[in-house]
Amino acid sequence: MSQELISAIVEMREDDALKLTKQLLDEGTAPMEILDACRGAMDVIGERFEKGEAFLPELMMAGEMMTAISDIVKPRMVEQAATENLGKIVIGTVEGDIHDIGKDVVVFMLDLSGFEVTDLGVDVPPAKFVEAVRETGAKIVGLSGFLTLAYNPMKDTVAALKGAGLNNVKVMIGGGQIDDQIRKYTGADAYGRDAMAAVALAKDWA
Ligand code: B12
C-alpha cells in the first residue's frame, strides 16, 4: 500500500495520493511511516529534477502534494499529545533556503510533545536566530535546510550563537541532504533524520 502511495505521488496523481493516505491511516498505518513513504517519493522526484527529467512546476506540485498529505497526517499524531511544558525551542529554515514542509512537521511534533516552539519561518539569517534565543531564553535551537547551499548558513548560525555568548544553547540540524558529516562541518550538537528524532533529541536536552 505504501508502494502504491509512492507511485501515486511520483506520477503526480494527487487525488489518488490523498485517498491512499487516508486509507493507510484508517488501516492503522503509523503517521511517520506514511511520511517516510513520502520521503521516498520526494527523492524520486528530486532525482528526476536533478537529471533534467522533471522541472520546477513538478517540484512545486510535489511540494503541494506533500503539504496536503502532511495536513491529513498531522491530526492523527495528536493522540500522543503531552500536557507538560518541556521548555522552549527556536526553529527555522536557514538563510537562502525556503523549504518548509519538513520543518513544519518537526514544529508540529515538538509542539505536540510539550515544547513551546518559536518558528521563525524560512530564509532566516543567523542574527535573527540569535535575537529570538535572547528574547525567548530558549535552550534549544533547530536549524532546517534542504539545499547544499544551506550548509554554510547553518555553520554561520552556530558560530553566531557562540559569538553572542550563547554557549549553553544546544543546536540540532536536519533536512533532506543533512547527515552527521554536515553536522560536524557546521559545529551543531546533533543531527536528526526526522521529526521523531527531533523530539527525541529535544527531550534528551530538556
Ligand atoms: C518540494 C520541494 C521543493 C518545493 C518546496 C516547497 C516548500 N514549501 O517547502 C519548491 C518547489 C519551492 C522547491 C524549490 C527549490 N528546490 Co526543492 N525540493 C523539493 C523536494 C522534492 C521535496 C522536499 C520536501 O518537502 N520533502 C518532504 C519532507 C517531509 O521530507 P523529509 O526530509 O522527510 O522531512 C523530515 C526531515 O527532513 C526532518 N527535518 C526537517 N527539518 C528539520 C530540522 C531539524 C532540527 C531536525 C532535527 C529534523 C528536520 O524532519 C522532517 C519530518 O520528518 C526535494 C527533494 C527531496 N528529496 O527532498 C527538492 C530539493 C530539496 N530541492 C532542490 C532544489 C535544487 C530546489 C531549487 C533550487 C530549484 C530551483 N531551481 O529553483 C529551489 C530552491 C529555492 C530555495 N531558495 O530554497 C534540490 C536541492 C539540491 C541540493 N543539493 O541543494 C532537491 C534535493 C531536489 C533535487 N534532488 O535536486 N523545492
Residues whose N, C-alpha, C, O or C-beta is under 5 A from the ligand:
A	BS01	B12	L35 R39 M42 D43 I45 G46 E47 F49 E50 L56 L59 M60 A62 G63 M66 G96 D97 I98 H99 D100 I101 G102 K103 V105 V106 G142 L143 S144 F146 L147 T148 L149 M172 I173 G174 G175 G176 G192 R193 D194 A195 A198
